[in-house]
Structures are given as C-alpha cells and as structure tokens.
Amino acid sequence: MGRGRQKAKHTKVARELKYFSPDTNYGALERELSVAQQSDEPDYVDRWADDVGDEGDLENQPDTNKSA
C-alpha cells in the first residue's frame, strides 16, 4: 500500500475514533465507584514499613563504619 493510501486510512481511523462516543452506562459506573468507596482496605500498604525505623533512628545509632 502506498504512503498516500496508508495516510488516508490512518486519517479515517483517527477521525472515527475522535468522533466516536459510546453510550455510557451510568448505573454500572455508580455501582463500581460505590464498591470502591466502601472498601475497608487502604489504597496502599507498605509491606516494609515495620522492618525499617523512622529517619530519625538512623541519626541516633552509633557509627560502626569508623576505623579505630
């Protein structure tokens, strides 16, 4: 396929996508969002939070890398 035909085809597809507006199912969207809001689980769980102390703890620990 030549470049002109290829470009025309891409332009046609892009135009169809630009002006395509599917029907929105607001009931399904509302159900999906209400389930997400009712969840008791936090959005993000830091698995390593218990293994690492606070930043201030690093400053108060003795320096073991000093040569005597």
C-alpha positions in Angstrom: 0.0 0.0 0.0 1.4 3.4 -0.9 2.1 6.1 1.6 -0.9 8.2 0.4 -3.4 5.4 0.8 -1.9 4.4 4.2 -2.1 8.0 5.4 -5.7 8.3 4.3 -6.6 5.1 6.1 -4.9 6.3 9.3 -6.7 9.7 9.0 -10.0 7.9 8.5 -9.5 5.7 11.6 -8.3 8.7 13.7 -11.4 10.7 12.7 -13.7 7.7 13.6 -12.1 7.4 17.0 -12.2 11.2 17.6 -15.9 11.5 17.0 -17.0 8.1 18.4 -19.0 8.5 21.6 -20.1 5.2 23.1 -23.2 5.0 25.3 -22.2 5.5 29.0 -23.8 3.1 31.5 -24.1 5.4 34.5 -25.7 2.7 36.7 -22.7 0.4 36.3 -20.3 3.3 36.9 -22.1 4.2 40.1 -22.0 0.6 41.3 -18.3 0.3 40.6 -17.4 3.6 42.3 -19.6 2.8 45.4 -17.9 -0.5 45.9 -14.5 1.1 45.7 -15.5 3.7 48.4 -16.9 1.1 50.7 -13.7 -0.9 50.8 -12.1 -1.1 54.3 -8.6 -1.9 52.8 -6.3 1.1 52.4 -5.3 2.0 48.9 -1.6 1.4 49.6 0.0 -0.9 52.1 3.7 -0.5 52.7 4.9 -4.1 53.4 8.3 -2.9 54.6 7.2 -0.2 57.0 7.6 -2.4 60.0 11.2 -3.5 59.0 12.6 0.0 58.7 12.6 2.5 61.5 12.0 6.2 61.3 14.5 8.5 59.6 15.5 9.9 63.0 16.6 6.5 64.2 19.5 6.5 61.7 21.0 9.6 63.2 20.9 8.3 66.7 22.6 4.9 66.0 26.4 4.6 66.6 28.5 4.6 63.5 30.0 1.2 63.1 32.0 2.1 60.0 34.6 4.3 61.7 38.1 2.9 61.8 39.7 3.0 65.2 
